[in-house]
Each structure stands twice: as structure tokens, then as C-alpha cells.
Amino acid sequence: SPAPPTSDPLEAPFCRGCTLLSNLNVTGMVSLASVGPFFCDECTSLQRLDFAGMIGLSAIGDGFCQQCTALSDLQLSPGLSRLNAIGNGFCCGCTSLERLEFVDTNRLSSVGKDFCGHCTSLRDLDISGMRSLTSLGKWFCIGCTSLTRLDVSGLRSCKTDLQLKSIRSLWTLVVHSSQVDWAKVVSTEMPHIRVVEKANGWSWRVHSHCTRSVRIGVMCLFQGVTFVDHNGETRYLPSEIAREVCSYIDAW
């Protein structure tokens, strides 16, 4: 059951080493201001953690869910709109985590080193909501050997970080059209990556191997997507939402 409301910091180490804990819901702590170091560190049986709705949370300390090797479901959205800092080792060693998204963390400006390090099953990471972030932390996603898709399209203030070169499995990088450095430099330094460039509204450009680009414009959002491919041929893609468009691009 959800934990009771509180406005005090959650002191360290909360539930550290609780090896029999399998499910934790803290959504009731809507006024919680901060989470101390080593929250649920080494909870090796923890499979699901629900952190959504934590509207008062401003900081997450070091070692959040480190070595939670069974964690496969981490709910962080919606509700983290006041979060401005994440410490070192966030979810480091969560080897069962496959997908993670930060979609409404507009105030987040600081991410520590080893963010999602060695999450060997992580395939899809969306940090587009980190709109105030200026740089990726040291060893960002190091050892994420399965990561194929990374969305940084909301990081308008973040400079190109070529630490991404260490992520050999990365295949699709989603950027915003205003992130000129990301689109050009990253695709040049990392020619195996397909850079998906999002513009305002429902339009896309795909840069692949620095030799061609594809402009995709959504003509009819609810009936389907009509676009022109790199050969100048008009194609039709049944789709209702932009995420499906991006999923199609990933597989194309």
C-alpha cells in the first residue's frame, strides 16, 4: 500500500538491503522534499517501484536503487515537476530494467555520474523531459550494452556530449531541430547512429550515416501518416501518435 504523506526528507538508508522486498509504492508521499542516499540500495528482489505523483520531490540522493537486479518496472511519471537534482549512481546495476523515461522533469538541472550505469537490459531511455539539464554526468549509461534508443530532444541547453560514443549499441538518437550540434557532430563522430531530428509540430528528419536525410511530415494524425522517403516516393504509415512514428523509424 502507498506510504503515508510526509514533508520531511526521507533519510538514508531507506529500505537498504531489504532482499525480500518485491513491490514498493511511495506515491502517497506527495509532499516529500528529498530522498536520501542509498534508497532501496541492493534490494535484489525488488521488481516494481512506483514513484509517480511525487510533486514535492526536489532531490534524489546518491545510490538510488543501486544493484536492484530484479527491478523491471520503475514508474517516475507523472509528478516529478519539481525535481532539480539526481545524485551519483542512479539505478546503477539495475540489470533487469528495459525502459525508463523522464517526461515531466523540466527543472532537473543536475545529474550525477554513473547514471543508469551497467543497466545491461536497458533498451529505450527517454530523458526528453530534462529540459534544464546543461550536461550529461560522467559515465552516463556506461555499460548499457543493450541501449538502442535514446531521446534527448528536450535538452535544448545541453551541449553535445560525445561520451555517447562509448555506448556501442546505440542505434537511434532522437534530438530536436534546435540541437544543431547534436545532429551534426554526433552523426559525424558516430556514423553508425541514426539521428532522428524532431521539429516543432509533427515533422521529423532522419540523418543516417551522414549521407542522406528523410523528412517526415504528418499529414493526417488520426487516419495515418503520409511522408516522402529518401527516394522521393510517397509512403503511407498507419499511426495515431508520434511515438508510433518513432517506433517505425527505429525499425526502418
Salt bridges, closest charged atoms under 4 A:
ASP41 OD2 - ARG16 NE 2.92
ASP50 OD2 - ARG48 NH1 3.80
ASP73 OD2 - ARG48 NE 2.93
GLU98 OE1 - ARG123 NH2 2.90
GLU101 OE1 - ARG99 NH1 3.10
GLU101 OE1 - ARG243 NH2 3.76
ASP124 OD2 - ARG99 NE 3.46
ASP124 OD1 - ARG149 NH1 3.30
ASP151 OD2 - ARG149 NH2 3.92
ASP151 OD2 - LYS198 NZ 3.83
GLU189 OE1 - LYS165 NZ 3.83
GLU197 OE1 - HIS207 NE2 2.76
ASP229 OD2 - ARG235 NE 2.82
ASP250 OD2 - ARG149 NE 3.16
